[in-house]
Amino acid sequence: MDLKFQISWYVETWARLCSVAFKDEDYRQEKHTWIEWYEITKSKFAECDDNRQAELMQFFTEQLMDSIEGIEKFLKQIDSQQYILNINGIYDEGLRKILGDYSFEFYAAKLTLGREYDKADFWKSFDAIKQDLINYI
């Protein structure tokens, strides 16, 4: 697996969250961008009662954490190979900045998931992360 796959897995997580958590519609057949899936998931979440939202927060946390840990693992692997990549001229300043940006965003996401945030803070944090990822991708 590579970093591209790991990031794709993260953005696809929003589609999986929506189709598993909200079974009132058959989302498996729908095609959307990851941003649209994120917004649909967020909107459907807001329609739920407090008990259901608490359940969903736990489910979202578990699923997103799995994706984020995969990305972090791969970023650390690339970082550990800096010397070899430098010798071959691959690890330049541009790549270093991109990897640093991704590391920051997914570290922030992991912190969000690891804390007892209320749902408004959760969505505020992921809104910011989503916007930054849009800028990077």
C-alpha positions as CSV (number, residue, x, y, z in Angstrom):
1,M,0.0,0.0,0.0
2,D,1.1,3.5,-0.6
3,L,0.2,7.0,0.7
4,K,-2.2,7.6,-2.2
5,F,-4.1,4.5,-1.2
6,Q,-4.1,5.4,2.4
7,I,-5.5,8.9,1.7
8,S,-8.1,7.4,-0.7
9,W,-9.1,5.0,2.1
10,Y,-9.6,7.9,4.5
11,V,-11.8,9.9,2.0
12,E,-13.7,6.8,1.1
13,T,-14.4,6.3,4.8
14,W,-17.0,9.1,4.7
15,A,-19.0,7.1,2.1
16,R,-18.7,4.0,4.2
17,L,-19.8,5.9,7.3
18,C,-22.8,7.2,5.5
19,S,-24.0,3.9,4.0
20,V,-23.5,1.9,7.2
21,A,-24.8,4.5,9.7
22,F,-27.8,5.7,7.8
23,K,-29.7,2.7,6.4
24,D,-32.9,4.7,5.7
25,E,-31.6,5.2,2.2
26,D,-29.5,2.9,0.0
27,Y,-26.4,5.0,-0.2
28,R,-24.3,2.1,-1.6
29,Q,-25.6,2.7,-5.1
30,E,-25.0,6.5,-5.0
31,K,-21.9,8.2,-6.5
32,H,-20.6,11.3,-4.8
33,T,-17.3,13.1,-4.3
34,W,-15.7,12.6,-0.8
35,I,-16.7,16.1,0.1
36,E,-20.3,15.4,-0.8
37,W,-20.2,12.2,1.3
38,Y,-18.7,14.2,4.2
39,E,-21.5,16.8,3.9
40,I,-24.2,14.1,3.6
41,T,-22.8,12.3,6.6
42,K,-22.7,15.5,8.6
43,S,-26.3,16.4,7.6
44,K,-27.7,13.0,8.4
45,F,-25.9,13.0,11.7
46,A,-27.6,16.4,12.6
47,E,-31.0,14.8,12.0
48,C,-30.5,12.1,14.6
49,D,-31.5,12.3,18.3
50,D,-28.9,12.7,21.0
51,N,-28.7,8.9,21.8
52,R,-28.2,8.0,18.2
53,Q,-25.6,10.8,17.8
54,A,-23.6,9.4,20.8
55,E,-23.6,6.0,19.2
56,L,-22.5,7.5,15.8
57,M,-19.7,9.5,17.4
58,Q,-18.3,6.2,18.8
59,F,-18.7,4.5,15.4
60,F,-17.2,7.4,13.5
61,T,-14.3,7.6,15.9
62,E,-13.4,4.0,15.4
63,Q,-13.7,4.0,11.7
64,L,-11.8,7.3,11.1
65,M,-9.1,6.4,13.6
66,D,-8.4,3.2,11.6
67,S,-7.9,5.2,8.4
68,I,-5.8,7.9,10.1
69,E,-3.5,5.4,11.7
70,G,-2.9,3.8,8.3
71,I,-1.9,7.2,6.9
72,E,0.3,8.1,9.9
73,K,2.1,4.7,9.6
74,F,2.9,5.3,5.9
75,L,4.0,8.9,6.6
76,K,6.4,7.6,9.3
77,Q,7.7,5.0,6.8
78,I,8.5,7.7,4.3
79,D,10.1,9.8,6.9
80,S,12.3,6.9,8.0
81,Q,13.5,6.5,4.4
82,Q,14.5,10.2,4.0
83,Y,18.1,9.5,3.5
84,I,17.6,7.0,0.7
85,L,15.0,9.3,-1.0
86,N,17.4,12.3,-0.6
87,I,20.2,10.4,-2.3
88,N,17.9,9.7,-5.3
89,G,16.7,13.3,-5.4
90,I,13.1,12.4,-4.6
91,Y,12.8,13.9,-1.1
92,D,13.0,17.6,-2.0
93,E,11.6,20.6,-0.3
94,G,8.2,20.4,-2.1
95,L,7.7,16.8,-1.0
96,R,8.9,17.6,2.5
97,K,6.3,20.4,2.8
98,I,3.4,18.2,1.4
99,L,4.2,15.4,3.8
100,G,4.5,17.8,6.7
101,D,1.0,19.3,5.8
102,Y,-0.5,15.8,5.6
103,S,1.2,14.9,8.9
104,F,-0.2,18.0,10.6
105,E,-3.8,17.4,9.4
106,F,-4.0,13.8,10.3
107,Y,-2.3,14.4,13.6
108,A,-5.0,17.0,14.3
109,A,-7.7,14.6,13.3
110,K,-6.3,11.9,15.6
111,L,-6.2,14.4,18.5
112,T,-9.8,15.3,17.7
113,L,-10.8,11.6,17.8
114,G,-8.8,10.9,20.9
115,R,-10.5,13.6,23.1
116,E,-13.9,13.9,24.5
117,Y,-15.1,16.6,22.2
118,D,-18.8,17.5,22.0
119,K,-20.3,16.9,18.6
120,A,-20.1,20.6,17.6
121,D,-16.3,20.7,18.3
122,F,-16.0,17.4,16.4
123,W,-17.6,18.8,13.3
124,K,-15.9,22.1,13.6
125,S,-12.5,20.4,13.7
126,F,-13.3,18.0,10.8
127,D,-14.7,20.9,8.8
128,A,-11.3,22.6,9.1
129,I,-9.4,19.4,8.2
130,K,-11.7,18.8,5.2
131,Q,-11.0,22.3,3.9
132,D,-7.3,21.9,4.3
133,L,-7.3,18.6,2.6
134,I,-9.3,20.1,-0.3
135,N,-6.4,22.6,-0.6
136,Y,-3.8,19.8,-0.6
137,I,-5.6,17.4,-2.9
